[in-house]
């Protein structure tokens, strides 16, 4: 059954890029006996919910579980969203394709592209962009040839490039932002956010977007857009780039070291990542937590070495798992693929030293 589910999800992923790799996660085995739900059980529940959704059965209300993992309490919710949320997945692809075409057309018809650096991207420029949007709406509303009298400066179609963001004026009092993401210098997928600017007397609102539903764009809109629109635009870009970076780090270690990794799973935004490394002497469990979704390095790391029968044969007493501090330091300061290589390189010596001295958590 599980293989059929995974195959179905893989096919779904090819058709719909918004589901992401997270849909094909594997449940994690129990690391210890517990009286409360283990993380593996949680993800098995999520997989069953995804199966129900794909089969057309109603999905339960969002899961809300308090799970104890190594004495760290986490609230897992909205990994199984409501049926209405999943019902939007098919329309997301259509929105993405439509907005992509609209942004491409806007850039193709531009008369000028201005690249901005540092202080050039400011509230004054954003006000100018809003003014251009409103002037264009007014010009189009003029009867007959009256629009010929419009200020020629505002008839220009200007696109602004700010770092990885492309900002342009769209028809209908809309401001479009295209976020270009990348990993290790290679381009990844773009995302879009369209703001509606009816007038200077009203705050801008998010009209539509192609940002993954599990990233908190609505919270950012409520907190920032009315008070600091420029900060909102930048913050959304930071959320997207960090998400892509974390996701691609996981993809890369699976690609490079998949034969060494026994199990691996993650949350949808990749802010909770856990995997197991099968060593001949030990089973290594790695738990990563990111306190903020704009981070690309974890804030909480726990790496444990669980001794196997080989140590018992050598008469080495290891009643409890040992914490690998050198590995935790590497994960806090390096990208996941770099840290993994560092961990594996030094693992044999570290294990021998720790268990010879009776290391423990």
RAVEN-V560143 format. One record per helix or strand of 2 or more residues. SS is the DSSP state (hx for helix, st for strand). FROM is the first residue (numbers start at 1). LEN is the number of residues. If there is no record, write none. Layout:
ss & from & len
SS & FROM & LEN
SS & FROM & LEN
This chain:
ss & from & len
hx & 2 & 14
hx & 21 & 4
hx & 39 & 17
st & 64 & 6
st & 72 & 6
hx & 83 & 5
hx & 89 & 20
st & 112 & 5
hx & 118 & 3
hx & 123 & 19
hx & 144 & 6
hx & 152 & 4
st & 158 & 5
st & 165 & 6
st & 174 & 10
st & 186 & 11
st & 205 & 5
hx & 217 & 9
hx & 229 & 29
st & 261 & 6
st & 272 & 7
st & 282 & 8
st & 300 & 8
hx & 309 & 5
st & 322 & 2
hx & 325 & 9
hx & 336 & 21
